[in-house]
């Protein structure tokens, strides 16, 4: 006999119903509305340290870049608390293996300094992403607003549609991603498209910021799916 707690839990709608993502595969994010997304990780440059001529050249290149494509893109800046646990562990290992007592002491003091600095100040790292969409023109565009809302909560029909069209959509998306990466590289920025594992980690961290640092995700190639 189900307990009141279990009954309440069963009646409580899952938060996954409100997440627009239906699936992540083949280096693409599939949304419940039938569209797909690619994500590009982009490096940054210190614009303030550039000379006036270099700044003008960067602005001109950026303007030309924006005028070179006709589809919309989204730029996302994500701030994360800097994680240096692995770095501190390497320092501790170096300290233990150090034979020179003076160097050993200096390594220990440096490790303690870095550890205290991180505890006293919330040092944040910033990552820059470009979200690349591909939204094919289909009959869905003529559907009413409430019909599209209902589709968000019934993704199985949408996923079946994607299986017959996904390869075509994915090819078009890959062209857009490659085009943007080429344009960003021409501006002196390093850009790389995120693969499936990186996309899963990115969105998991976005929706679960408190648990991400304490829970290691399983690699995609290690997941066994029953057929």
trRosetta pair geometry for C-beta under 8 A, 3 or more apart (Angstrom, degrees):
i j d omega theta_ij theta_ji phi_ij phi_ji
2 6 4.6 -124 -167 88 94 122
2 7 5.1 115 127 -60 123 86
2 10 7.3 -23 -167 -10 152 141
3 6 4.8 93 54 9 79 100
3 7 6.9 -142 94 -6 40 88
4 7 5.5 -55 -144 38 33 113
4 8 6.2 34 157 -20 66 105
5 8 5.8 -54 -149 35 29 109
5 9 6.4 28 152 -18 63 107
6 9 5.5 -54 -147 38 33 112
6 10 6.2 36 153 -24 66 105
7 10 5.7 -52 -148 33 31 112
7 11 6.4 21 156 -11 64 108
8 11 5.9 -62 -147 41 31 104
8 12 6.3 40 152 -34 65 105
9 12 5.6 -49 -148 22 32 117
13 17 5.5 -58 171 26 109 146
14 17 5.4 117 75 -16 78 93
15 18 5.8 -58 -168 37 56 106
15 19 6.9 61 137 -29 75 99
16 19 5.4 -48 -150 24 47 116
17 152 7.8 89 174 132 70 88
17 153 5.4 25 -164 -122 105 88
19 207 6.7 4 -108 -109 126 152
20 31 5.1 -7 149 -148 98 101
20 32 5.6 -126 -166 17 57 102
20 33 7.3 -19 -165 -9 105 97
20 152 6.8 -54 -117 -140 70 109
21 24 6.7 -1 -178 -49 126 92
21 29 6.0 -65 -126 -171 107 104
21 30 7.3 93 -162 75 68 53
21 31 6.2 -66 -105 -107 43 58
21 32 7.3 69 108 -29 3 86
21 203 6.4 49 -41 -171 165 157
22 30 5.0 -64 66 110 100 95
22 31 6.2 90 2 172 95 16
22 32 4.6 134 -55 -80 106 64
22 155 4.5 178 -118 -167 113 140
22 158 6.4 -129 -88 93 163 120
22 159 5.8 -162 163 -76 136 99
22 162 7.8 160 92 -7 144 155
23 30 4.4 2 61 54 86 122
23 159 6.6 90 -16 -119 131 112
23 162 7.9 -180 41 89 130 158
24 28 7.3 -173 -151 91 57 42
24 29 5.4 -19 -106 -108 85 64
24 30 7.0 -161 -79 18 33 79
24 196 6.0 138 142 -152 96 80
24 199 5.1 -172 -162 111 132 124
24 200 5.5 171 90 -74 153 79
24 203 7.1 -169 -64 26 146 143
25 28 6.7 -18 75 57 51 80
25 30 7.1 -4 29 -9 87 119
25 196 6.1 12 -136 -119 31 128
26 166 7.8 111 43 158 147 120
26 170 6.0 -17 119 -134 136 146
26 196 6.7 54 -6 -70 11 117
27 38 7.0 25 139 -126 87 94
27 193 6.4 55 179 139 127 116
27 194 6.9 165 -153 100 84 55
27 195 5.0 -60 -100 -136 97 49
27 196 5.5 -85 -69 -48 47 71
27 199 7.1 147 -146 -20 42 134
28 36 4.9 6 171 -178 123 121
28 37 6.8 146 -167 69 73 42
28 38 5.8 -47 -111 -81 76 74
28 170 5.8 -122 -24 -117 157 92
28 173 6.1 77 -113 102 127 158
28 199 7.9 -10 72 -79 3 171
29 36 6.5 149 77 -163 51 65
29 37 4.2 -20 61 61 107 98
29 38 7.5 -180 17 -76 84 26
29 39 7.1 53 -12 -24 122 106
29 199 5.9 -159 -64 -173 96 135
29 203 7.3 127 -113 -52 131 144
30 36 5.3 -28 -100 -104 59 87
30 159 7.5 85 135 -112 141 78
30 162 5.9 60 -153 -152 135 163
30 166 7.5 -32 -99 -119 130 112
31 34 7.2 -36 82 35 82 23
31 35 5.1 -1 47 65 119 79
31 36 6.9 -166 9 -89 81 32
31 37 6.7 67 -33 -12 107 106
32 151 6.6 157 146 132 96 82
32 152 4.9 94 106 -131 140 55
32 155 4.5 -85 -130 -101 99 107
32 158 5.7 106 -171 63 55 160
33 140 7.3 145 180 153 83 150
33 148 6.6 22 -123 -164 108 100
33 151 6.5 90 -110 107 59 125
33 152 6.9 -12 -64 -82 81 80
33 158 7.0 -101 -132 -139 8 149
34 136 7.7 -80 135 47 107 95
34 138 7.0 -56 123 30 151 150
34 140 6.2 157 35 -10 148 166
34 158 5.2 -124 -66 -159 81 105
34 161 6.1 -29 -116 94 114 130
34 162 6.3 -166 -136 -71 68 94
35 133 6.2 3 165 -167 127 100
35 134 6.5 176 -165 86 83 52
35 135 4.1 -20 -115 -101 127 79
35 136 7.5 -178 -107 16 73 65
36 133 7.6 146 86 -157 45 55
36 134 5.3 -7 64 57 88 100
36 162 7.9 117 -61 -139 108 122
36 166 7.6 103 -61 -139 144 76
36 169 5.3 117 13 144 133 125
36 170 6.9 -51 112 -83 170 62
36 173 5.6 -71 99 -65 118 152
37 131 5.8 -20 -166 -171 120 94
37 132 6.6 139 -163 73 63 53
37 133 5.5 -30 -103 -101 79 61
37 134 7.5 -174 -83 19 34 71
37 173 7.8 169 -151 -143 9 135
38 131 7.7 150 79 -162 46 47
38 132 4.2 -18 63 63 94 111
38 134 7.7 46 -6 -12 97 103
38 173 5.1 147 -29 167 118 110
38 174 7.4 137 -77 -85 152 43
38 176 7.0 158 36 83 134 103
38 177 4.4 -72 125 -76 158 124
38 193 6.1 -30 177 -145 114 114
38 194 7.8 165 -177 45 68 82
39 129 5.5 -18 -169 -167 100 118
39 130 7.3 151 -159 76 50 48
39 131 5.8 -19 -105 -106 75 63
39 132 7.2 -161 -75 19 26 82
39 193 7.1 120 80 -156 48 64
39 194 4.6 -9 83 25 101 125
39 198 8.0 -145 82 114 120 105
39 199 6.1 142 31 -105 129 93
39 202 6.7 -146 115 80 166 169
40 129 6.6 143 73 -160 51 61
40 130 4.3 -11 58 56 108 99
40 132 6.5 62 -14 -22 104 114
40 177 6.3 167 -65 -149 109 87
40 180 6.1 -137 -25 106 162 124
40 181 6.2 -159 -131 -77 134 85
40 184 7.3 163 149 -3 144 158
40 191 5.2 10 174 -174 117 106
40 192 6.9 157 -156 78 72 27
40 193 5.4 -45 -99 -94 73 58
40 194 7.2 -154 -95 -10 21 81
41 127 6.7 -40 -144 -176 98 108
41 128 7.3 110 -164 78 54 59
41 129 6.0 -32 -99 -101 53 75
41 191 7.0 164 83 -150 48 55
41 192 5.5 -16 58 62 95 81
41 193 7.8 151 15 -116 75 10
41 194 5.9 93 -24 -61 102 94
41 198 7.7 -81 -31 164 131 142
42 128 4.6 -62 70 101 94 107
42 129 6.9 160 13 -102 89 21
42 130 5.9 60 -25 -15 127 103
42 184 5.9 -106 -122 -163 116 148
42 189 5.5 9 -169 161 99 130
42 190 7.3 151 -156 84 49 52
42 191 4.8 -9 -104 -102 77 89
43 128 7.4 21 125 47 3 117
43 189 5.4 -178 60 -164 86 76
43 190 4.0 49 -4 48 130 92
43 191 7.2 -116 8 -62 78 52
44 126 7.2 41 -35 94 152 110
44 128 5.9 123 -66 -8 94 136
44 189 7.8 11 -93 -130 17 104
45 50 7.5 35 147 -47 116 124
45 58 7.3 -142 85 -126 147 145
45 188 6.6 46 -72 108 146 112
45 189 6.7 -103 -28 -90 109 83
46 49 4.3 29 116 17 116 115
46 50 7.2 163 100 -28 68 82
47 50 5.8 -50 -162 15 41 117
47 55 6.3 82 -174 -117 87 94
47 58 6.7 -150 -123 94 95 160
50 54 3.8 -124 -178 97 109 123
50 55 4.9 145 99 -59 119 77
50 58 6.7 45 123 -12 174 137
51 54 4.6 93 52 9 76 104
51 55 6.9 -138 94 -7 38 87
52 55 5.7 -53 -147 35 31 113
52 56 6.4 31 155 -18 64 105
53 56 5.8 -54 -149 37 31 111
53 57 6.4 32 152 -20 64 106
54 57 5.6 -53 -147 36 33 113
54 58 6.4 34 153 -21 65 104
55 58 5.7 -53 -148 34 32 111
55 59 6.4 31 154 -18 65 105
56 59 5.7 -53 -146 37 32 111
56 60 6.3 31 155 -18 65 107
57 60 5.8 -55 -147 38 30 111
57 61 6.2 29 154 -18 65 108
58 61 5.8 -55 -146 38 30 110
58 62 6.2 31 154 -21 65 107
58 187 6.8 78 -143 -168 72 97
58 188 7.5 -68 -107 37 94 126
59 62 5.7 -55 -147 36 29 112
59 63 6.4 33 153 -21 63 105
60 63 5.7 -52 -149 34 31 113
60 64 6.5 29 154 -15 64 106
61 64 5.8 -55 -149 39 32 111
61 65 6.2 38 150 -25 64 105
61 186 6.8 -161 -164 120 118 90
61 187 4.6 150 133 -112 129 85
61 188 7.9 71 104 6 166 93
62 65 5.4 -50 -147 32 33 116
62 66 6.5 32 155 -18 65 103
62 187 6.4 70 -73 -126 66 140
63 66 6.0 -54 -150 35 30 108
63 67 6.4 18 155 -8 64 111
64 67 5.9 -65 -146 45 31 105
64 68 6.3 45 153 -43 65 107
65 68 5.7 -52 -152 14 30 120
65 183 4.7 125 -135 168 97 119
65 184 7.3 82 -144 -75 144 50
65 186 7.5 171 -87 72 106 111
65 187 6.1 -24 -54 -54 143 128
66 69 7.9 -86 -168 40 28 81
68 179 7.9 -164 128 164 113 108
68 183 5.9 177 71 -109 150 140
69 73 7.6 56 90 -26 138 117
69 176 7.5 91 -148 -143 141 88
69 179 6.6 121 -87 126 124 131
69 180 7.1 -22 -34 -80 158 85
69 183 7.7 -102 -25 -27 114 161
71 132 7.9 60 109 -160 128 77
71 133 7.0 -151 163 69 117 84
71 134 7.9 -10 -163 -98 155 57
71 176 6.4 -42 55 -127 149 134
72 133 6.5 4 78 38 88 123
73 130 5.6 -6 175 -173 126 97
73 131 6.4 154 -170 73 68 58
73 132 6.0 -20 -119 -98 96 58
73 133 7.4 -172 -105 10 46 83
73 180 7.0 125 -99 -111 150 145
74 130 7.3 147 76 -161 48 49
74 131 4.0 -10 61 51 102 114
74 133 7.6 64 -3 -28 103 106
75 128 7.1 -15 -168 -168 93 92
75 129 7.3 154 -157 84 46 52
75 130 5.8 -21 -100 -103 67 68
75 131 7.7 -147 -66 15 20 80
76 128 7.5 154 83 -157 52 45
76 129 4.5 -15 62 64 99 103
76 130 7.8 -179 21 -82 76 21
76 131 6.2 57 -10 -25 115 109
77 126 5.9 -9 -173 -168 97 111
77 127 7.5 158 -156 79 51 43
77 128 5.7 -16 -104 -104 73 70
77 129 7.8 -174 -77 24 28 74
78 126 7.1 149 78 -155 43 58
78 127 5.0 -18 62 61 95 94
78 129 6.7 29 -4 -1 110 115
78 206 7.4 -81 -122 -94 137 94
79 124 4.8 3 -173 179 104 132
79 125 7.4 153 -154 77 56 37
79 126 5.4 -28 -98 -98 68 76
80 83 7.6 -40 141 -14 113 96
80 124 6.6 144 72 -157 31 78
80 125 5.5 -25 66 63 86 87
80 126 7.8 159 20 -91 71 28
80 127 6.9 18 4 -1 114 109
80 205 7.5 -11 -105 168 127 136
81 122 6.1 -70 -119 -165 101 89
81 123 7.3 90 -159 74 64 54
81 124 6.0 -56 -98 -103 41 67
81 125 7.8 41 141 17 9 81
81 213 7.8 -18 66 -77 116 144
82 118 7.0 -119 83 -127 105 106
82 123 4.5 -32 20 103 131 98
82 124 6.4 -167 -28 -120 86 13
82 125 4.8 104 -88 -26 84 102
83 86 7.6 51 135 6 93 92
83 213 6.7 -171 -95 -129 130 106
84 87 4.3 -45 -172 41 85 122
84 88 5.8 90 126 -25 87 94
84 114 6.9 -101 119 158 150 120
84 118 6.3 -139 38 -83 121 149
85 88 5.8 -57 -149 38 31 109
85 89 6.4 34 152 -21 65 106
86 89 5.6 -52 -149 34 33 114
86 90 6.6 35 151 -20 64 102
87 90 5.8 -52 -153 33 33 111
87 91 6.6 33 150 -18 64 104
87 114 7.7 -95 114 146 117 152
88 91 5.5 -51 -149 36 36 114
88 92 6.4 39 151 -21 66 103
88 111 6.1 108 -146 -155 80 97
88 114 6.7 -164 -92 98 95 122
88 115 6.1 82 -122 -78 137 97
89 92 5.6 -51 -148 34 33 113
89 93 6.5 35 151 -19 64 103
90 93 5.6 -53 -150 35 34 113
90 94 6.4 35 151 -19 66 104
91 94 5.6 -52 -147 36 33 112
91 95 6.3 39 151 -24 65 104
91 107 6.3 -178 -173 -179 87 95
91 110 7.0 -129 -157 96 136 101
91 111 4.3 165 128 -93 135 111
91 114 7.5 135 -9 42 170 142
92 95 5.5 -50 -148 33 32 116
92 96 6.6 30 154 -17 64 104
92 111 6.3 111 -67 -144 68 159
93 96 5.9 -55 -150 36 32 108
93 97 6.3 15 157 -6 66 113
94 97 6.1 -68 -143 47 28 101
94 98 6.1 46 154 -45 66 102
94 107 5.7 -137 107 -156 104 147
95 98 5.8 -44 -148 10 28 119
95 104 5.8 97 -160 -153 69 72
95 107 4.4 -171 -91 111 85 125
95 108 5.2 98 -137 -67 138 77
95 111 6.6 -60 -45 -14 140 146
98 103 5.2 -140 -171 103 133 103
98 104 4.1 175 94 -83 125 82
98 107 6.0 163 -25 11 157 149
99 104 7.8 -158 63 -49 10 117
100 103 4.1 57 86 20 114 111
100 104 6.3 179 89 -17 55 86
101 104 5.3 -54 -144 36 30 117
101 105 6.3 32 157 -20 65 104
102 105 5.9 -54 -151 34 29 109
102 106 6.4 26 152 -15 64 108
103 106 5.6 -54 -143 39 34 111
103 107 6.2 38 155 -22 66 105
104 107 5.8 -53 -148 34 28 112
104 108 6.5 28 153 -18 62 107
105 108 5.7 -55 -150 36 31 112
105 109 6.4 29 154 -17 66 107
106 109 5.8 -53 -144 38 32 110
106 110 6.2 33 155 -19 65 107
107 110 5.8 -55 -146 37 29 111
107 111 6.3 30 154 -20 64 106
108 111 5.7 -54 -147 35 30 111
108 112 6.4 28 155 -16 64 107
109 112 5.8 -55 -147 38 31 111
109 113 6.3 36 152 -24 64 106
110 113 5.5 -52 -148 33 32 115
110 114 6.5 29 156 -16 65 104
111 114 6.0 -55 -148 37 30 108
111 115 6.2 30 154 -19 64 110
112 115 5.6 -56 -145 39 31 114
112 116 6.2 29 157 -17 66 108
113 116 6.0 -59 -147 39 27 107
113 117 6.2 30 154 -23 63 108
114 117 5.6 -53 -147 33 31 115
114 118 6.5 30 156 -18 64 104
115 118 6.1 -56 -152 34 29 108
115 119 6.5 24 152 -15 63 109
116 119 5.6 -57 -146 39 34 110
116 120 6.1 28 158 -17 68 110
117 120 6.1 -59 -144 38 27 106
117 121 6.3 -28 175 32 64 104
117 123 7.5 31 137 -33 93 133
118 121 7.2 -82 -134 62 20 69
118 123 6.1 -75 -120 19 68 117
129 202 7.7 102 -92 -155 152 143
130 180 6.2 -154 118 159 148 143
130 184 7.6 -148 -6 -67 152 142
130 191 7.5 -7 20 -142 127 125
132 173 6.6 127 118 -162 111 85
132 176 5.1 162 -179 119 127 118
132 177 5.3 -179 57 -82 166 74
132 180 6.1 -149 -88 7 129 153
134 169 5.6 149 113 -171 131 86
134 172 5.3 132 -144 101 142 106
134 173 4.1 -105 -16 -79 141 90
134 176 6.5 -178 -72 11 102 145
136 165 7.3 -109 28 168 160 137
136 168 7.9 45 -78 111 148 110
136 169 6.1 -96 -30 -100 122 100
136 172 7.8 109 -76 54 97 157
137 141 6.2 -27 -152 -17 69 145
138 141 6.3 139 66 -11 54 89
139 142 6.0 -51 -173 31 59 108
139 143 7.5 76 135 -39 71 92
140 143 5.3 -36 -163 3 52 121
140 148 7.1 97 178 -99 99 98
140 151 7.9 -1 -143 -35 121 174
143 147 4.3 -111 174 87 113 132
143 148 5.5 135 101 -53 119 86
144 147 4.7 95 59 5 79 106
144 148 7.3 -149 95 -5 42 86
145 148 5.9 -61 -156 36 32 108
145 149 6.5 33 150 -21 67 105
146 149 5.3 -47 -146 33 38 116
146 150 6.5 42 154 -21 65 101
147 150 5.8 -52 -152 33 32 111
147 151 6.8 37 149 -23 62 103
148 151 5.6 -49 -153 29 37 116
148 152 7.2 48 148 -28 62 94
149 152 5.8 -45 -164 18 39 115
149 153 7.6 15 150 -1 63 102
150 153 6.2 -68 -160 44 41 99
150 154 6.2 2 154 11 75 115
151 154 6.0 -77 -135 58 35 88
151 155 7.5 82 165 -90 65 48
151 157 7.2 -93 -136 69 87 114
151 158 5.9 94 -180 -55 105 122
152 155 7.4 -1 -169 -67 28 86
154 157 5.9 23 132 13 101 107
154 158 7.7 125 104 -9 66 97
155 158 5.1 -64 -156 44 57 113
155 159 5.7 59 147 -29 85 102
156 159 5.7 -52 -146 33 31 112
156 160 6.7 33 155 -20 63 103
157 160 5.9 -53 -154 32 33 112
157 161 6.8 34 149 -18 63 104
158 161 5.6 -54 -157 34 36 113
158 162 6.5 38 148 -23 67 104
159 162 5.5 -51 -150 32 36 114
159 163 6.8 45 152 -31 64 96
160 163 5.9 -43 -155 17 35 115
160 164 7.7 22 154 -7 59 100
161 164 6.5 -66 -166 37 38 101
161 165 6.4 -6 154 15 72 118
162 165 6.0 -83 -141 58 34 89
162 166 4.8 57 163 -67 80 98
162 169 7.5 -58 -147 26 82 147
163 166 6.0 -15 -116 -7 22 118
165 168 5.5 -61 -169 44 64 112
165 169 5.7 60 138 -22 89 108
166 169 5.7 -62 -145 42 33 109
166 170 5.7 33 158 -24 70 110
167 170 5.7 -53 -140 36 26 112
167 171 6.5 31 157 -23 61 104
168 171 5.9 -53 -153 30 29 112
168 172 6.8 22 154 -12 62 106
169 172 5.9 -61 -154 39 33 108
169 173 6.2 31 151 -19 68 109
170 173 5.6 -54 -145 38 32 113
170 174 6.2 37 155 -24 65 104
171 174 5.8 -52 -148 32 29 112
171 175 6.8 32 151 -21 61 101
172 175 5.7 -50 -155 29 35 114
172 176 6.9 33 150 -16 64 103
173 176 5.7 -56 -155 36 37 111
173 177 6.3 36 150 -19 69 105
174 177 5.6 -52 -144 37 34 112
174 178 6.2 33 157 -17 66 106
175 178 6.0 -56 -146 39 28 109
175 179 6.2 30 154 -22 63 109
176 179 5.6 -56 -147 35 30 114
176 180 6.4 24 157 -15 66 107
177 180 6.0 -59 -149 38 29 106
177 181 6.3 29 155 -19 65 108
177 193 5.0 46 175 -94 132 133
178 181 5.7 -54 -144 37 30 112
178 182 6.4 33 156 -21 64 106
179 182 5.9 -57 -154 34 28 112
179 183 6.6 24 152 -15 63 108
180 183 5.6 -55 -148 39 35 111
180 184 6.2 34 155 -18 68 106
180 191 7.3 -116 124 151 82 157
181 184 5.8 -55 -145 39 30 110
181 185 6.2 32 155 -20 64 107
181 191 4.6 -161 -133 102 72 118
181 192 7.2 66 -128 -95 125 25
181 193 6.5 -70 -64 -39 135 91
182 185 5.8 -55 -147 36 28 112
182 186 6.6 33 152 -23 62 105
183 186 5.6 -52 -152 30 33 114
183 187 7.0 29 151 -16 62 103
184 187 5.7 -57 -158 34 37 111
184 189 4.6 -69 172 76 89 116
184 190 7.9 -16 131 99 109 7
184 191 4.0 62 92 -25 142 145
185 188 7.8 74 -178 -55 35 10
185 189 6.7 -103 -87 69 30 63
185 190 7.3 44 -105 -112 76 35
185 191 6.1 -111 -52 29 77 101
194 198 3.9 -132 -162 99 96 123
194 199 5.0 129 124 -60 122 77
194 202 6.5 -14 -159 -18 163 142
195 198 5.2 90 51 15 66 105
195 199 7.0 -125 101 -8 32 93
196 199 5.7 -58 -149 35 29 112
196 200 6.5 29 156 -20 65 104
196 220 5.3 27 110 -51 118 172
197 200 5.8 -54 -151 33 32 111
197 201 6.5 27 154 -14 65 107
197 219 6.2 -13 -118 -146 133 67
197 220 4.9 -129 -78 -5 86 112
197 221 8.0 -42 -64 -9 123 84
198 201 5.8 -56 -147 40 32 110
198 202 6.2 37 153 -25 66 107
199 202 5.6 -52 -145 33 31 114
199 203 6.4 15 163 -6 66 107
200 203 6.5 -64 -146 44 26 98
200 204 5.9 25 158 -19 64 114
200 217 6.6 166 122 172 114 153
200 220 6.7 152 -1 -67 149 109
201 204 5.7 -56 -138 40 27 111
201 205 6.1 28 161 -19 63 109
201 217 5.8 -154 -93 32 84 154
202 205 6.1 -63 -154 37 23 108
202 206 6.4 23 151 -22 62 109
203 206 5.2 -49 -143 34 38 116
203 207 6.2 17 163 -3 69 107
204 207 6.4 -66 -143 48 27 94
204 208 5.6 -29 174 36 67 113
204 212 6.2 136 123 -105 90 104
204 217 6.3 126 62 -82 168 138
205 208 6.7 -75 -117 65 19 72
205 209 6.3 56 176 -99 62 59
205 212 4.3 67 -113 -120 73 160
206 209 7.3 -2 -150 -61 15 87
208 211 4.7 -46 168 50 112 102
208 212 5.4 135 102 -51 89 86
208 215 8.0 -34 133 48 137 131
209 212 6.0 -41 -139 8 27 119
210 213 7.9 -70 177 24 27 97
211 214 5.8 -79 -158 52 51 98
211 215 5.2 10 159 5 91 125
212 215 6.6 -79 -130 50 20 89
218 222 5.6 -120 175 79 97 114
218 223 5.9 108 119 -69 125 90
219 222 4.5 77 69 7 92 110
219 223 7.6 -151 95 -22 50 81
220 223 5.9 -47 -158 12 39 114
